Amino acid sequence: MYSLLLIIALLHAQTSLPPLPEKLVRHPVISDIAFAEGPAFDRKGSLYFANYQHNGTIGRLTPDGRVGLWVELPRPGFAFGLKTDGHDNVLVADMDGKRLLRIAPDKTITTLAD
């Protein structure tokens, strides 16, 4: 029974895969990451990643290839994981601050739990 379900799932997965791109596009290499954590994409295609340049920061790679410091967390701050929600807020597990933060697209920081 399980074998039949697995075969059906595999056949469905093979027919629903998107096609490969016709042209490969070069993406920038992100450097200067103190301790790589995250990563998380928002609905617009921006990639957020923790501890860019130094601990306690959030970096962002925009769809047009720009990389930069997006937000510095309130002290003490050390982002240990990121997640985006349906409103493009970035949720941050702040290990040093022992809190859960929500950062809005306008960079407003709200403590959800501590």
N, CA, C and O atoms as a DFTB+ gen file, in Angstrom:
456 C
 N C O
     1  1       0.818      -1.191       0.000
     2  2       0.000       0.000       0.000
     3  2       0.865       1.260       0.000
     4  3       0.648       2.180      -0.789
     5  1       1.867       1.282       0.916
     6  2       2.731       2.453       0.983
     7  2       3.557       2.612      -0.290
     8  3       3.838       3.736      -0.707
     9  1       3.944       1.512      -0.905
    10  2       4.712       1.567      -2.145
    11  2       3.895       2.214      -3.251
    12  3       4.419       3.015      -4.025
    13  1       2.615       1.871      -3.330
    14  2       1.739       2.445      -4.345
    15  2       1.583       3.946      -4.129
    16  3       1.624       4.716      -5.089
    17  1       1.405       4.369      -2.878
    18  2       1.289       5.794      -2.584
    19  2       2.582       6.535      -2.923
    20  3       2.538       7.654      -3.434
    21  1       3.720       5.924      -2.646
    22  2       5.004       6.537      -2.967
    23  2       5.167       6.698      -4.475
    24  3       5.623       7.743      -4.938
    25  1       4.801       5.677      -5.244
    26  2       4.903       5.747      -6.711
    27  2       3.993       6.855      -7.242
    28  3       4.404       7.627      -8.107
    29  1       2.772       6.940      -6.737
    30  2       1.849       7.990      -7.184
    31  2       2.414       9.367      -6.846
    32  3       2.365      10.278      -7.673
    33  1       2.946       9.522      -5.643
    34  2       3.530      10.803      -5.245
    35  2       4.712      11.175      -6.127
    36  3       4.844      12.333      -6.521
    37  1       5.572      10.216      -6.445
    38  2       6.731      10.491      -7.303
    39  2       6.304      10.867      -8.712
    40  3       6.866      11.790      -9.303
    41  1       5.321      10.168      -9.255
    42  2       4.832      10.496     -10.599
    43  2       4.229      11.893     -10.627
    44  3       4.449      12.645     -11.577
    45  1       3.475      12.243      -9.602
    46  2       2.890      13.577      -9.535
    47  2       3.974      14.638      -9.400
    48  3       3.890      15.689     -10.034
    49  1       4.985      14.378      -8.587
    50  2       6.075      15.339      -8.383
    51  2       6.841      15.573      -9.673
    52  3       7.252      16.699      -9.953
    53  1       7.039      14.529     -10.460
    54  2       7.784      14.669     -11.712
    55  2       7.012      15.505     -12.724
    56  3       7.627      16.223     -13.512
    57  1       5.706      15.435     -12.727
    58  2       4.928      16.197     -13.697
    59  2       4.694      17.629     -13.255
    60  3       4.305      18.462     -14.074
    61  1       4.922      17.946     -11.966
    62  2       4.632      19.283     -11.488
    63  2       5.894      20.133     -11.285
    64  3       5.800      21.247     -10.768
    65  1       7.050      19.639     -11.675
    66  2       8.276      20.421     -11.519
    67  2       8.332      21.518     -12.574
    68  3       7.965      21.287     -13.726
    69  1       8.789      22.715     -12.193
    70  2       8.922      23.788     -13.185
    71  2      10.076      23.491     -14.131
    72  3      10.990      22.745     -13.781
    73  1      10.041      24.070     -15.326
    74  2      11.133      23.841     -16.266
    75  2      12.416      24.536     -15.803
    76  3      12.368      25.499     -15.038
    77  1      13.542      24.046     -16.267
    78  2      14.817      24.690     -15.960
    79  2      14.900      26.020     -16.701
    80  3      14.314      26.160     -17.775
    81  1      15.613      26.994     -16.154
    82  2      15.727      28.282     -16.849
    83  2      16.507      28.128     -18.146
    84  3      17.413      27.301     -18.252
    85  1      16.138      28.940     -19.127
    86  2      16.839      28.904     -20.414
    87  2      18.215      29.541     -20.320
    88  3      19.124      29.170     -21.062
    89  1      18.373      30.489     -19.421
    90  2      19.628      31.210     -19.275
    91  2      20.019      31.243     -17.807
    92  3      19.190      31.543     -16.947
    93  1      21.269      30.937     -17.519
    94  2      21.759      31.025     -16.149
    95  2      22.188      32.451     -15.855
    96  3      22.826      33.102     -16.683
    97  1      21.834      32.932     -14.672
    98  2      22.146      34.300     -14.276
    99  2      23.136      34.252     -13.127
   100  3      22.964      33.481     -12.182
   101  1      24.166      35.069     -13.208
   102  2      25.171      35.136     -12.151
   103  2      24.599      35.858     -10.940
   104  3      24.010      36.931     -11.072
   105  1      24.771      35.274      -9.767
   106  2      24.314      35.883      -8.522
   107  2      25.522      36.318      -7.711
   108  3      26.573      35.679      -7.763
   109  1      25.376      37.410      -6.957
   110  2      26.520      37.877      -6.169
   111  2      26.836      36.917      -5.027
   112  3      25.959      36.227      -4.508
   113  1      28.096      36.894      -4.656
   114  2      28.532      36.122      -3.496
   115  2      28.475      37.060      -2.299
   116  3      29.007      38.169      -2.336
   117  1      27.825      36.599      -1.241
   118  2      27.711      37.418      -0.034
   119  2      28.870      37.060       0.883
   120  3      29.057      35.895       1.236
   121  1      29.637      38.054       1.263
   122  2      30.746      37.820       2.188
   123  2      30.537      38.698       3.416
   124  3      29.502      39.352       3.541
   125  1      31.479      38.718       4.293
   126  2      31.422      39.527       5.518
   127  2      30.288      39.103       6.436
   128  3      29.639      39.948       7.054
   129  1      30.045      37.799       6.531
   130  2      29.033      37.294       7.456
   131  2      29.760      36.737       8.668
   132  3      30.575      35.823       8.547
   133  1      29.462      37.294       9.844
   134  2      30.151      36.882      11.064
   135  2      29.745      35.469      11.483
   136  3      30.606      34.658      11.825
   137  1      28.447      35.165      11.460
   138  2      27.950      33.854      11.851
   139  2      26.650      33.639      11.088
   140  3      25.602      34.150      11.483
   141  1      26.717      32.889      10.003
   142  2      25.585      32.754       9.082
   143  2      24.402      32.055       9.741
   144  3      24.526      30.924      10.211
   145  1      23.276      32.717       9.775
   146  2      22.013      32.161      10.257
   147  2      20.899      32.703       9.385
   148  3      21.112      33.613       8.584
   149  1      19.719      32.145       9.542
   150  2      18.596      32.502       8.690
   151  2      18.507      31.366       7.708
   152  3      18.382      30.233       8.173
   153  1      18.554      31.522       6.489
   154  2      18.133      32.686       5.705
   155  2      16.617      32.667       5.522
   156  3      15.971      31.651       5.779
   157  1      16.055      33.780       5.081
   158  2      14.614      33.847       4.843
   159  2      14.340      34.791       3.681
   160  3      14.973      35.840       3.558
   161  1      13.395      34.411       2.831
   162  2      12.970      35.237       1.696
   163  2      11.632      35.891       2.010
   164  3      10.778      35.276       2.649
   165  1      11.441      37.128       1.569
   166  2      10.116      37.729       1.641
   167  2       9.388      37.506       0.312
   168  3       9.945      36.909      -0.609
   169  1       8.155      37.980       0.215
   170  2       7.347      37.749      -0.990
   171  2       7.875      38.490      -2.208
   172  3       7.540      38.134      -3.338
   173  1       8.692      39.511      -1.998
   174  2       9.239      40.284      -3.118
   175  2      10.548      39.705      -3.635
   176  3      11.083      40.180      -4.636
   177  1      11.070      38.678      -2.958
   178  2      12.292      38.030      -3.409
   179  2      13.554      38.485      -2.707
   180  3      14.646      38.054      -3.077
   181  1      13.439      39.345      -1.706
   182  2      14.619      39.749      -0.944
   183  2      15.016      38.618      -0.002
   184  3      14.165      37.958       0.593
   185  1      16.311      38.411       0.120
   186  2      16.868      37.400       1.010
   187  2      17.431      38.093       2.243
   188  3      18.267      38.989       2.130
   189  1      16.974      37.679       3.420
   190  2      17.460      38.220       4.684
   191  2      18.352      37.180       5.341
   192  3      18.067      35.984       5.273
   193  1      19.421      37.623       5.970
   194  2      20.340      36.701       6.631
   195  2      20.928      37.401       7.843
   196  3      21.133      38.615       7.853
   197  1      21.191      36.603       8.858
   198  2      21.603      37.147      10.153
   199  2      23.106      37.362      10.224
   200  3      23.891      36.689       9.556
   201  1      23.479      38.333      11.064
   202  2      24.867      38.596      11.449
   203  2      25.758      38.993      10.277
   204  3      26.863      38.475      10.115
   205  1      25.260      39.917       9.469
   206  2      26.017      40.465       8.352
   207  2      26.986      41.517       8.881
   208  3      26.589      42.426       9.611
   209  1      28.213      41.395       8.523
   210  2      29.326      42.262       8.929
   211  2      29.715      42.065      10.401
   212  3      30.905      42.008      10.709
   213  1      28.755      41.962      11.301
   214  2      29.057      41.628      12.691
   215  2      27.794      41.086      13.352
   216  3      26.687      41.272      12.849
   217  1      27.975      40.421      14.476
   218  2      26.847      39.832      15.183
   219  2      25.847      40.912      15.589
   220  3      26.227      42.038      15.909
   221  1      24.561      40.552      15.570
   222  2      23.522      41.484      15.965
   223  2      22.950      42.300      14.834
   224  3      22.270      43.298      15.074
   225  1      23.211      41.898      13.607
   226  2      22.705      42.637      12.454
   227  2      21.930      41.696      11.533
   228  3      22.078      40.475      11.597
   229  1      21.103      42.291      10.678
   230  2      20.394      41.557       9.628
   231  2      20.810      42.182       8.311
   232  3      20.689      43.393       8.123
   233  1      21.304      41.348       7.394
   234  2      21.645      41.806       6.060
   235  2      20.526      41.467       5.098
   236  3      19.658      40.648       5.396
   237  1      20.558      42.116       3.925
   238  2      19.534      41.847       2.913
   239  2      20.153      41.869       1.522
   240  3      20.942      42.752       1.184
   241  1      19.775      40.879       0.727
   242  2      20.111      40.818      -0.692
   243  2      18.818      41.054      -1.450
   244  3      17.888      40.253      -1.355
   245  1      18.749      42.153      -2.206
   246  2      17.536      42.479      -2.950
   247  2      17.528      41.744      -4.289
   248  3      18.578      41.300      -4.754
   249  1      16.348      41.610      -4.919
   250  2      16.281      40.899      -6.200
   251  2      17.176      41.499      -7.294
   252  3      17.568      40.798      -8.227
   253  1      17.496      42.788      -7.180
   254  2      18.374      43.393      -8.192
   255  2      19.855      43.206      -7.882
   256  3      20.709      43.741      -8.588
   257  1      20.169      42.435      -6.808
   258  2      21.559      42.082      -6.534
   259  2      22.280      42.944      -5.520
   260  3      23.460      42.720      -5.253
   261  1      21.595      43.932      -4.946
   262  2      22.253      44.780      -3.947
   263  2      22.295      44.069      -2.596
   264  3      21.301      43.493      -2.154
   265  1      23.457      44.117      -1.950
   266  2      23.654      43.500      -0.637
   267  2      24.030      44.593       0.340
   268  3      24.874      45.437       0.041
   269  1      23.402      44.579       1.517
   270  2      23.755      45.584       2.502
   271  2      23.171      45.290       3.859
   272  3      22.359      44.382       4.032
   273  1      23.606      46.082       4.818
   274  2      23.100      46.001       6.181
   275  2      21.674      46.524       6.172
   276  3      21.429      47.636       5.704
   277  1      20.727      45.741       6.681
   278  2      19.319      46.153       6.699
   279  2      18.942      46.712       8.063
   280  3      18.380      47.804       8.147
   281  1      19.244      45.974       9.144
   282  2      18.861      46.393      10.491
   283  2      19.932      45.967      11.482
   284  3      20.538      44.904      11.347
   285  1      20.152      46.811      12.475
   286  2      20.976      46.441      13.628
   287  2      20.023      46.189      14.794
   288  3      19.188      47.038      15.105
   289  1      20.142      45.037      15.435
   290  2      19.249      44.674      16.535
   291  2      19.558      45.501      17.770
   292  3      20.698      45.917      17.974
   293  1      18.526      45.745      18.612
   294  2      18.794      46.418      19.884
   295  2      19.728      45.574      20.735
   296  3      19.646      44.346      20.712
   297  1      20.605      46.209      21.478
   298  2      21.575      45.493      22.319
   299  2      20.894      44.945      23.562
   300  3      19.978      45.608      24.049
   301  1      21.253      43.804      24.118
   302  2      22.112      42.843      23.436
   303  2      21.322      42.183      22.316
   304  3      20.111      41.999      22.435
   305  1      21.980      41.835      21.258
   306  2      21.281      41.219      20.146
   307  2      22.173      40.270      19.375
   308  3      23.312      40.598      19.043
   309  1      21.648      39.094      19.096
   310  2      22.362      38.105      18.295
   311  2      21.296      37.252      17.613
   312  3      20.699      36.372      18.234
   313  1      21.069      37.518      16.349
   314  2      20.043      36.794      15.600
   315  2      20.481      35.355      15.395
   316  3      21.578      35.086      14.907
   317  1      19.612      34.442      15.774
   318  2      19.932      33.031      15.670
   319  2      19.019      32.313      14.693
   320  3      19.186      31.116      14.462
   321  1      18.074      33.010      14.125
   322  2      17.182      32.419      13.145
   323  2      16.200      33.459      12.655
   324  3      15.806      34.354      13.402
   325  1      15.802      33.339      11.391
   326  2      14.896      34.294      10.766
   327  2      13.749      33.555      10.088
   328  3      13.893      32.407       9.667
   329  1      12.617      34.229       9.991
   330  2      11.455      33.718       9.271
   331  2      10.648      34.928       8.833
   332  3      10.543      35.901       9.580
   333  1      10.078      34.886       7.641
   334  2       9.198      35.969       7.210
   335  2       7.753      35.506       7.315
   336  3       7.464      34.310       7.264
   337  1       6.839      36.481       7.462
   338  2       5.420      36.146       7.510
   339  2       4.739      36.653       6.236
   340  3       5.411      37.143       5.327
   341  1       3.447      36.540       6.168
   342  2       2.698      36.927       4.981
   343  2       2.616      38.418       4.737
   344  3       2.079      38.846       3.715
   345  1       3.142      39.227       5.661
   346  2       3.134      40.686       5.515
   347  2       4.544      41.229       5.298
   348  3       4.775      42.430       5.434
   349  1       5.480      40.354       4.964
   350  2       6.893      40.700       4.751
   351  2       7.587      41.221       6.004
   352  3       8.607      41.904       5.910
   353  1       7.036      40.902       7.185
   354  2       7.759      41.148       8.426
   355  2       8.817      40.061       8.573
   356  3       8.618      38.930       8.131
   357  1       9.927      40.402       9.187
   358  2      10.967      39.421       9.471
   359  2      10.905      39.111      10.963
   360  3      11.034      40.004      11.800
   361  1      10.706      37.837      11.284
   362  2      10.684      37.391      12.670
   363  2      12.086      36.917      13.029
   364  3      12.701      36.158      12.280
   365  1      12.584      37.362      14.166
   366  2      13.967      37.110      14.562
   367  2      14.005      36.423      15.918
   368  3      13.436      36.925      16.889
   369  1      14.667      35.287      15.987
   370  2      14.973      34.656      17.268
   371  2      16.271      35.287      17.755
   372  3      17.348      35.005      17.231
   373  1      16.152      36.139      18.756
   374  2      17.304      36.871      19.302
   375  2      17.844      36.105      20.502
   376  3      17.264      36.141      21.587
   377  1      18.959      35.412      20.297
   378  2      19.518      34.557      21.339
   379  2      20.052      35.369      22.524
   380  3      19.744      35.043      23.670
   381  1      20.831      36.400      22.278
   382  2      21.414      37.167      23.382
   383  2      20.366      37.964      24.153
   384  3      20.439      38.069      25.377
   385  1      19.395      38.524      23.438
   386  2      18.346      39.292      24.090
   387  2      17.243      38.423      24.670
   388  3      16.352      38.911      25.364
   389  1      17.313      37.119      24.375
   390  2      16.301      36.162      24.859
   391  2      14.892      36.643      24.546
   392  3      14.035      36.734      25.426
   393  1      14.673      36.953      23.257
   394  2      13.389      37.489      22.846
   395  2      13.085      37.113      21.404
   396  3      13.969      36.717      20.644
   397  1      11.825      37.247      21.050
   398  2      11.377      37.065      19.678
   399  2      10.985      38.440      19.173
   400  3      10.136      39.109      19.763
   401  1      11.602      38.856      18.085
   402  2      11.367      40.186      17.533
   403  2      10.627      40.090      16.206
   404  3      10.758      39.104      15.479
   405  1       9.853      41.117      15.899
   406  2       9.248      41.266      14.573
   407  2       9.756      42.588      14.007
   408  3       9.625      43.640      14.633
   409  1      10.341      42.513      12.807
   410  2      10.836      43.711      12.145
   411  2       9.970      43.944      10.918
   412  3       9.938      43.122      10.002
   413  1       9.268      45.072      10.909
   414  2       8.381      45.429       9.804
   415  2       9.213      45.884       8.600
   416  3      10.392      46.204       8.753
   417  1       8.610      45.914       7.405
   418  2       9.353      46.390       6.229
   419  2       9.932      47.798       6.395
   420  3      10.947      48.126       5.780
   421  1       9.283      48.643       7.233
   422  2       9.833      49.987       7.468
   423  2      10.905      49.996       8.561
   424  3      11.357      51.058       8.989
   425  1      11.309      48.784       9.012
   426  2      12.366      48.555      10.002
   427  2      11.945      48.854      11.446
   428  3      12.798      48.967      12.327
   429  1      10.653      48.981      11.691
   430  2      10.147      49.120      13.055
   431  2      10.305      47.790      13.758
   432  3       9.857      46.764      13.246
   433  1      10.938      47.787      14.931
   434  2      11.198      46.556      15.679
   435  2      10.231      46.462      16.849
   436  3      10.120      47.383      17.659
   437  1       9.527      45.323      16.925
   438  2       8.584      45.064      18.009
   439  2       9.002      43.777      18.705
   440  3       9.305      42.779      18.052
   441  1       9.016      43.806      20.048
   442  2       9.286      42.581      20.817
   443  2       7.971      41.830      20.980
   444  3       7.015      42.351      21.555
   445  1       7.929      40.599      20.469
   446  2       6.728      39.769      20.575
   447  2       6.738      38.960      21.859
   448  3       5.686      38.737      22.459
   449  1       7.905      38.521      22.284
   450  2       8.034      37.736      23.515
   451  2       9.456      37.903      24.033
   452  3      10.402      38.045      23.258
   453  1       9.591      37.884      25.353
   454  2      10.936      37.910      25.957
   455  2      10.948      37.114      27.231
   456  3      11.984      37.014      27.887
